[in-house]
Amino acid sequence: MGSLAKATAESSVDQLTILSKAIEEKTQILANKLRAKGLGAPSFQADGLSDFPLNEVDDEAIKVRQEIIALTKELHDLVLGPREWLKTMAWDAISYIPLHAICEFRIAEAVPLSGSITYEELAVKVHRLSGTTIIPSDLRRILRLAITNNMFHEPKIGSVAHNRTSLLLLDDTALANWAAFFTMDMMGPVANTVAAMKKWPGSQEANETGVNITFNHNDSFFDHLQADEALARRYATMLQSHGSREGYDISYTVSGYPWARLGSSTVVDMGGSEGVVSFAVAEQSPQLRFIVQDLAGMRTPEAIDKIPKNLTNRVSLTTHDFFQPQTESADAYLFRHIFHAFSDKYAIDILRALVPALRPGARVIINDIVLPAPGLLSQLEEKSIRTMDVLMKTVCNSREREVDDWRSLFEQADKRFRWQGAWKSSGKLWFIESIWEP
């Protein structure tokens, strides 16, 4: 072995021990933080904690935890090596089959909350719940693979029982719908994303995607949702779990923008669903009035009844399609996590539809993802954002955007939009802002 090759080999071995020591040191810091507050750590035991207690620790503990996750992944991947890592990544696609089956066949419901059940007994209960006949040997193979991914456990050979992960499918409705949506509803479109890219190169149309190839129709993803009541309900419930992910909580929208500088103003919450964002900001900003606009299907009596009584004079739920000319002349227009679902072609149309109602000085406030330059974030954070970017391609030919992309949208929509900048003070979503100056 030459001297350069030997030095390279020694350096790569040193990297393993450097990572190991860093993991040990940071884990000790995190453990000390937890012990100092009398807190526990998550566990896959049935009675264990399902979440890290993020709301009860300081910022240093949160940062150290993120570093540990990144470091352990780096060490794991290096110990595998590039060849084995590549094989494993491709091979792991099979691991989604058990989760799909667990959701589709309601297996979590069929397993007793305490104790265990044999695979033969489980097959009978699964048939009763789902109407599908699954033979015991297929249940066994599916669940034993799930167990290798920390879902369920086999306390004795031939019987299966819940662990903390599988119990979440019963305890957390939003999370259960998240798992069901991304397996039952999205595995086909994900698998057909490349086929759609080949069939419709560079398409910005919402009905030329993996969804259309999978389900053989010409509807957009959102029309596809509305055509199936059960799917629409699952999607709506799943979004609650998406919103609760670390960094996406509405509290960051409340605290991240200087709402006080708007003074006594009217804000139109575009595509604001049932108004939860407006409710949260209005509670903290008594000088503001909100008009929450969305499609007619969102304006049910149940939704209207959800307006807090103390806000009924300052928050109203109205009907409007944001592709149609805006009729409310207001001081600001808020779009929270809206544009990422539309390609540039249609995002520009949304901005142009505001123009008829815009008064001088009116603000367009966007609260959405901004793609970073490669390598600026931890690998874990960057992977999350890049995954969302590719998912948007899968479902509606849209995308996440870099800062210059956001600026370009306003410039293409109308030169009278004056770019004010993009910033992020906390959370995962940025604020992007332009002012109308005719």
C-alpha positions, -999 to 999 in steps of 0.1 A, spaced: 0 0 0 14 34 -10 19 62 15 -10 82 2 -33 52 2 -22 43 37 -28 79 49 -63 79 33 -71 46 50 -60 58 84 -80 90 79 -111 71 71 -106 49 102 -100 80 123 -133 94 111 -151 64 127 -137 71 161 -142 108 158 -178 103 151 -182 78 179 -166 101 204 -188 130 193 -219 108 196 -208 98 231 -201 133 242 -233 148 228 -254 119 242 -240 126 276 -250 163 273 -285 153 263 -289 127 290 -277 152 316 -303 178 304 -331 152 307 -320 140 341 -317 176 354 -354 181 346 -365 147 356 -375 137 321 -374 104 303 -364 95 267 -385 78 240 -387 40 241 -403 14 219 -416 -4 249 -454 -4 248 -456 20 278 -426 41 267 -426 78 256 -435 82 219 -419 116 215 -388 134 227 -399 160 252 -390 190 230 -413 214 247 -397 208 281 -360 212 273 -339 242 263 -326 251 228 -292 235 235 -308 201 242 -328 204 209 -297 213 190 -277 185 205 -304 160 197 -304 170 161 -267 167 160 -269 132 175 -294 121 148 -271 134 121 -239 119 136 -254 85 142 -267 84 106 -233 94 93 -216 67 114 -242 41 103 -237 49 66 -199 48 69 -198 15 87 -221 1 59 -199 15 32 -210 30 -1 -217 -3 -18 -238 -18 10 -255 15 16 -267 16 -21 -279 -19 -20 -297 -12 13 -314 19 0 -328 1 -30 -337 -30 -9 -355 -9 18 -384 -1 -6 -397 -35 4 -400 -23 40 -430 -1 31 -451 -31 22 -457 -41 58 -467 -6 68 -491 -5 38 -506 -38 48 -509 -28 85 -529 3 74 -549 -13 47 -559 -44 67 -564 -25 100 -539 -49 117 -532 -25 146 -569 -26 156 -569 -64 154 -540 -68 179 -552 -66 215 -541 -35 235 -524 -57 261 -512 -92 258 -506 -110 225 -524 -128 198 -514 -157 176 -511 -152 139 -540 -177 133 -563 -157 157 -551 -124 141 -561 -136 106 -596 -142 118 -598 -107 134 -583 -90 103 -609 -106 81 -637 -94 105 -624 -58 105 -612 -54 69 -632 -79 50 -600 -92 35 -587 -128 39 -550 -128 48 -536 -162 56 -516 -166 88 -483 -172 70 -486 -139 51 -494 -120 83 -464 -136 99 -440 -126 71 -454 -90 69 -453 -84 107 -419 -100 112 -404 -75 87 -423 -47 105 -408 -59 138 -373 -54 123 -383 -18 118 -395 -13 154 -432 -18 148 -450 -45 169 -430 -72 187 -432 -110 191 -430 -118 228 -431 -155 221 -428 -174 188 -460 -174 169 -477 -145 187 -476 -107 181 -481 -78 205 -481 -40 203 -451 -18 210 -451 20 214 -449 25 176 -479 3 167 -500 17 195 -496 52 180 -518 40 151 -546 37 177 -537 66 200 -530 93 174 -556 96 147 -537 122 127 -505 101 127 -525 70 117 -539 89 87 -505 102 79 -492 66 77 -523 54 57 -521 83 33 -485 78 24 -489 40 19 -525 33 8 -528 65 -13 -493 76 -23 -472 45 -30 -486 42 -65 -481 78 -75 -446 78 -59 -437 47 -80 -451 64 -111 -433 97 -107 -405 88 -132 -430 75 -157 -449 108 -155 -416 127 -161 -409 106 -192 -445 110 -205 -448 148 -199 -412 163 -198 -410 195 -178 -448 197 -173 -462 224 -150 -497 209 -153 -514 195 -122 -530 167 -142 -498 153 -157 -483 135 -127 -477 101 -111 -512 105 -97 -527 105 -131 -508 75 -143 -517 55 -112 -554 63 -112 -558 67 -150 -577 100 -149 -571 136 -160 -580 153 -126 -556 173 -105 -545 159 -72 -569 181 -53 -598 172 -76 -588 135 -71 -590 140 -34 -625 156 -35 -638 128 -57 -633 103 -28 -649 112 5 -628 87 25 -596 99 8 -605 136 14 -612 129 50 -579 110 54 -559 138 38 -575 165 59 -568 145 91 -533 137 79 -525 174 76 -529 178 113 -499 155 118 -479 174 91 -486 207 110 -475 192 143 -440 182 129 -411 200 145 -408 235 131 -442 237 114 -463 247 143 -486 277 138 -468 294 168 -439 301 144 -462 320 121 -475 340 151 -440 349 164 -420 351 132 -437 381 115 -438 417 130 -476 418 129 -477 449 151 -462 470 123 -494 465 103 -513 487 128 -550 485 126 -553 466 94 -573 440 76 -555 408 66 -570 384 40 -559 348 48 -558 332 14 -567 295 12 -569 297 50 -591 266 54 -610 268 87 -591 298 100 -568 283 126 -538 305 115 -559 336 116 -573 327 150 -538 323 164 -525 355 150 -557 374 160 -554 363 196 -519 379 198 -527 409 176 -559 426 188 -555 454 163 -559 431 133 -590 419 115 -590 388 94 -610 376 64 -603 339 58 -610 328 22 -613 293 9 -635 273 -14 -672 267 -7 -666 231 4 -647 244 34 -675 266 46 -696 241 65 -718 250 95 -693 231 116 -664 252 104 -683 284 111 -690 272 146 -653 268 153 -646 306 153 -638 314 190 -665 336 205 -640 363 214 -629 366 177 -663 366 159 -661 404 155 -626 403 140 -624 370 120 -648 360 93 -649 329 71 -658 337 35 -657 319 1 -633 327 -27 -612 309 -53 -578 325 -53 -574 320 -91 -604 344 -96 -600 382 -93 -598 393 -57 -627 414 -45 -615 422 -10 -594 454 -8 -572 449 23 -539 459 38 -523 425 36 -528 391 20 -514 361 38 -505 328 20 -494 302 45 -479 270 29 -500 276 -3 -477 282 -32 -456 251 -27 -486 232 -41 -486 251 -74 -461 252 -103 -447 286 -113 -473 290 -141 -502 288 -116 -484 306 -87 -480 336 -110 -518 334 -118 -526 335 -81 -505 367 -76 -520 383 -107 -555 376 -94 -548 399 -65 -541 429 -86 -577 442 -91 -581 447 -53 -546 459 -44 -543 494 -29 -510 512 -28 -488 498 0 -507 465 3 -485 437 14 -483 401 1 -470 380 30 -460 344 21 -452 319 49 -436 289 31 -405 268 26 -374 283 11 -349 258 -3 -314 264 10 -282 262 -10 -269 226 -8 -249 218 23 -260 248 45 -283 227 67 -277 195 85 -282 164 63 -313 155 83 -330 190 77 -319 192 41 -333 157 34 -367 167 48 -369 197 26 -356 179 -5 -381 151 1 -410 177 2 -397 192 -30 -398 158 -49 -432 150 -33 -446 182 -48 -434 170 -82 -451 137 -76 -486 150 -67 -490 183 -86 -459 192 -107 -452 220 -83 -420 226 -63 -403 242 -34 -384 274 -42 -351 292 -35 -351 329 -25 -344 340 -61 -373 318 -74 -397 336 -50 -384 370 -62 -389 359 -98 -425 349 -92 -434 385 -82 -414 400 -110 -431 378 -136 -466 384 -121 -463 422 -122 -435 447 -121 -454 468 -96 -447 443 -68 -417 456 -48 -396 428 -33 -391 433 5 -371 402 11 -372 367 27 -363 357 62 -367 330 89 -365 337 126 -377 303 139 -394 272 127 -391 257 92 -412 281 72 -398 314 59 -416 347 54 -415 362 19 -429 396 13 -436 421 -14 -455 455 -14 -477 468 -41 -464 501 -55 -484 511 -86 
